[in-house]
Amino acid sequence: MRDRRLTFLRALPWLLLLPLLPACSLVQAPQSLEGFPPGTLQEIRQQVTELGELQKLDDATPAQRQHIQRVRRNLQQFERDTIRTANRLEKKDDWRAAKQVLQSAARVLPHSAAIESAQQQLAARRQLHEARVRMELEIHRGEQLLKDAEAYRRLQQLKEPGALTWLELKNYDRQRRASAGALQESAQKALLREKPEDIALARKALTIARGLYGDDLQQDDVLRQSLEQDLAAANRHLRRASPRPAKAPQQKPDENHVAELQRALESGDLPSARQQLNWLQQHSPQHPQLLPLQSRFRMQLNTRVDTALTRGNHLYSQGEIERALQVWREANALDPDNVELLGNIARAEKVLENLRALSAPAGTSP
């Protein structure tokens, strides 16, 4: 008796839910299609069923054949209207609604090649759009990390102990390297798609990645060559994608120099950028873009010089005096008035001179 009572108590919750199960299985949510009158799906189902029955007839009357043609035209028009509606929703960036419209149409027209093709094309465009949006997010994060680099550089210059802990710097280095790697990987995938929008995003991502890698590029030749190859590929694609008119409108000389300066800054060619900047300062000092371009050039120059100083100091501390001197001289060619670079170069040259004197055979002049 006790066992029966336990069995009944265990089954009681299910017994209470049992009356609800038939209702849940029989009641269906009303089906509707966005952009179409209510009841459109039900009407299309009826027409599909009717067409199937009529097509089974061996000897259809002329009236029935006319009716078959009329039903087929209605279904074809429904296909076209569905695809147009999905395209309209896609242009409004409502990808989910566009997908639902095509899915609903595919359920009532399961053998429609047009609807199936539209679904496949929508899925491909949605995947491409998602890749571009994710790439834009990575670019945004990379730009923010580049801004943080300037703050970290200033913190490193502070002399007070504890201003920048080892853990803070390690965490930032990890973030910037991860961001640079993600940007380069996304750019490589975008280059394979060979579409102008993707190529432009790829070049921007690679430019930011180069700034984030910073000193890593001096220490890793494989990484530097890979990044340079990707940037060169992006520039080639963009040149091919930019049609040149037969007769290009003549630009003012200062506008030509501004365009050349912008291209040089985008490609990181600081010597060429300095030449264009000097020309503008002499011939068009009131140009509205001169100050912003000067600031942009100075920011890139500071980053390049700081990287060279850090790299050179590291080599110097490891006893690689000649390599450190080479790094500092290359940076000094970009910034000849930098006092810190001049001091490091003079110090390294003096050390090398002393080393040569010590290693020279006795009785010979250094």
Secondary structure, DSSP 8 states (H G I E B T S, - for coil): -HHHHHHHHHHHHHHHHTTHHHHHHH-------TTS-TTHHHHHHHHHHHHHHHHT-SS--HHHHHHHHHHHHHHHHHHHHHHHHHHHHHHTT-HHHHHHHHHHHHHHSTT-HHHHHHHHHHHHHHHHHHHHHHHHHHHHHHHHHHHHHHHHHHHHH--STTSS-HHHHHHHHHHHHHHHHHHHHHHHHHHHHT-HHHHHHHHHHHHHHHHHHTTHHHH-HHHHHHHHHHHHHHHHHHHHHS---SS-----HHHHHHHHHHHHHHHT-HHHHHHHHHHHHHH-TT-TTHHHHHHHHHHHHHHHHHHHHHHHHHHHHTT-HHHHHHHHHHHHHH-TT-HHHHHHHHHHHHHHHHHHHHHS-TTS--
